[in-house]
Amino acid sequence: MFKLVQKSVTGTIAKAMTLIVLLSVGTIGYAFTLLASSLNDAEAVNVAGSMRMQSYRLASDIQSHSHDFSSHIVQFERSIYSPSMKALQNWMVPEDIIQDYYKIIQRWHELKAVLESEQRTQYLMLVPSFVSQIDAFVFKLQGFSERKLIELAWVGAIGMGGILLLSIFVVVFVRREIVNPLRALVSASEQIQSHSFDIDLKVVSNNEIGILTNTFNKTARELGMLYHGLEKAVNEKTHKLQHANKSLEVLYKSSSELTASRITPDNFGAILDYIRSIEGIDAVQLEIFTEDEKPLILTNGTYCASDSASKSLTLDGQHLGTLYWNWRLPCPDQALIDNFVRILSRAIYYNQAQRQSEQLLLLEERATIARELHDSLAQSLSYLKIQVSLLKRLMNKLNDEKSILKVNGVIADLDEALSGAYTQLRELLTTFRLSIQEGNFGTALTGMVEQLKDQTDAQLRLNNELSSTELDAHEQVHLLQLIREAIMNAIKHANASLIEIDCIEENRWVVVRIKDNGIGMQDNSAKLNHYGLAIMHERASRLNAQLTINTGHELGCEIELKYPRIKDESFDNM
């Protein structure tokens, strides 16, 4: 069936070309035949025309008694039997012309008999009718020749018209059945070359071009399926490689955060950024646990606690915190998250170790200062106090009462001053010996408050929400000393029954409040200095903090310390 269908286009074109050739050959052959016969007709017309002249010449010879009379008869005889005249006996010549030719020959023989007789002069009366007969014959030959030319023109026109129509048919057929489908195939091939396989060529007919078009459509679809399959496989491999490369990159960057000289919350925030960049994670939250403190919570993205996964952060059996994350499809790489959990665990552990090391160094330095003060100034003051006591005993033996009173006044002032200096020195030594165990601000603050509870009947209430992770060693020491100074002032001077200590964070600001319900303070500069507020103002300035004192007579006292948690913020931005 394929072979039969395949012959349709070639068979049609072959038939059309055969018809064109046949028309061309037929038209040209017929034209040559007519032209050849027309050449003989022209000669016959010329010969017939000369026969008229020869007939009149014979008549003239009779009248003039010409010596060429016999030769002219022979010449007329040659003309009437010339090859061109004999050719009129062909089948192509009309029958009436042949009959007229025979009648002229017959009439010539009758006239020839007259010309050869003694009564030649009778020819003169017979010649006009003979010439008329020849004229009619010549007119018929001319008409026959003209008809052949007209017929030649019609045959040529019909042949050329047929050839033209067949040629137009072949051109249109070839353009519709071959050229246009081939152009479509070329365009589709270029489309395939540009990796576009969405091809559906229109099948014009069920010939070999149609079969080729159907085959091309099927091939394009199969190539498209193969190409898209390969492209999908390549994309999957590429995605896996990119995912692996990105995972290695974020792990490297996260690990590099552990190389910082001091690990801060900013380092934890950077690691959370890297975790959130993992495919499949929308938000992440980190909780860092510290004993006796509110957990430090860092969040990246819009975290939803109701739909989350979590991992505990532990190192050497110590629970350090918890990592939470919101996930979506595709599921995040669990192995990558486990690596981040290990990195965060080490980061928290190193952060605590660094803070403990810094605070130990700082406390060791302050202990050294306290020890120097104890070995020098404290001993000197103790010696002076002993000397004053001896002086008092000696002066009591004086007899002059007035002198004794004066000496006793001086001695009393000296004793009071030395006692005050000694008391302040002991407090200063206590402050210098203030310790922060294991780098934990909350534990140190709780321990300090517990120690101060033994020195007063007032109730001490502590609320601490600050995290040691966000406080460096100097901040912790200054805060502890300032809080201790404020509590000691309240214990000594406020006569309060309740002292509240609040350490909180408000809108990224560290706020410390020490509030009592005692008798308050009046606006007396001597008392203010006595209460050690100048020292507290100095410590606040070192923290770049604002210290506010709200108090009044019998209204209690509130001391508030406030400074930005982020170092580049200031009170001008409040």
Beta strands, then each sheet from edge to edge (+ up, - down):
strand 1: 281-288
strand 2: 296-300
strand 3: 309-315
strand 4: 318-327
strand 5: 459-464
strand 6: 498-506
strand 7: 509-516
strand 8: 546-551
strand 9: 557-564
sheet 1: 2+ 1- 4+ 3-
sheet 2: 5+ 6+ 7- 9+ 8-
end
